[in-house]
Amino acid sequence: MFAGWTAEDFDAMTEPGLAPRMERIRARIQPKFIQLAEHFEPWLAEKLGVPMHTHVAKHARRTVHPPESTWVAFSSDSRGYKKHPHFQIGLFSTHVFAVFGYIDEGIDKAAFGARVAAESEDMFAMLPGDFAVIEDHTSPDFKLVRDLGADGLRRVGERLAAVKKAEMLVGRTIVRDEAVRMTGEAFVRWVEETFAPGCALYEIARPIAQK
């Protein structure tokens, strides 16, 4: 059972220095990612009808700067998630997030972006207004679906289709203090409720990714 988040978990993301921060991430946060994965890997597999695999972010490419966020990802590829549509649960020092989408290395993200742009009205109608749209997974910045509107979603999709480094992650966030007050069980329910619309987006992305 997921134990829930604590203030110390968020404080780990402000630890100075790459090695000390990674030590705290491995000690405090990654075990909780494994707890969440024990629930969400089979949960997503059942919802989507395909095996899903857990990938805990290692931040192995970093040599100087410590990561500002960390996460666990779920994809249908046992070897990795970055090239494929996937789900993430993670945290910055200021908030936690649960999202579906593509990051910059996604090999099929241009086709998915074109689909979002072409069907932005339907996407806007399908997604809850309080969902966040993130265009850079390394940044805490995001825009809400209700503020973007259908035209804004179309522009996000067009950029995803046209720009090599573009990203699109869709889901929800919870600020630090609220996340700390939540029980582990309540947080799991919140992620389930967030991933449900994400599963609908995955069903749109899956035939694109399988071509």
C-alpha positions, 0 to 999 in steps of 0.5 A: 500500500502506498504510504502517502507523501511527506514534507521530507519527500518534497524537501528532497527535491531541493537538496543541493548538489547532484549526488546528495539529491539523488541519494535522497531521491533513491532513499525517500521517493523511489521506494514510494514509486515502487509502491505506486507501481505495484498498483498502477502497472496491473491497473493500467494493463487491465484498463488498456488490455496490454501489458504495461511496464514500470520505469523509474527515472534514473536521471543517468545522463546528469553529470552536474545539475540535480533534477528538479523533478523525478517520476515513475513512468508506465509504458507498453515497452519493457525496454523504455518509455521515452519513445512511446505514449506513456503515463507518469506519476512524479513530483517537483518540490512544489507539487505532484503530478499524474499525466499521460502523453509524449515527451520530446523523444516520442517517435510517434508524437508528430502523428498524435499532435496532428490528430490533436490539432485536427480534433481539438474541439472533440479533445476539449469536450472530452478533457476535464477543464481542470486538467493541466497541459504541460509542454516541457516535462522539465518545467513546473509550468502548465496551462489548464484545459479550460484556459487553453480552449479548443484553439489552444489545444489545436496550437499545442497539437500543431506544435507537437506535430511540427517541432522536434523538441515539443512535448505534450503531457496531459493530467493533473497536479496537486500542490505540496501542502495538499498532497502531504495532507492526503492519505496514500489511499486518497492519492491512489484514487486521485491518480486513478481518476486522472489516468481514466481520461488519459486512458482514452487518449492512449486509445487514440495514440495506440493505433498511431504508435503501432503503425 
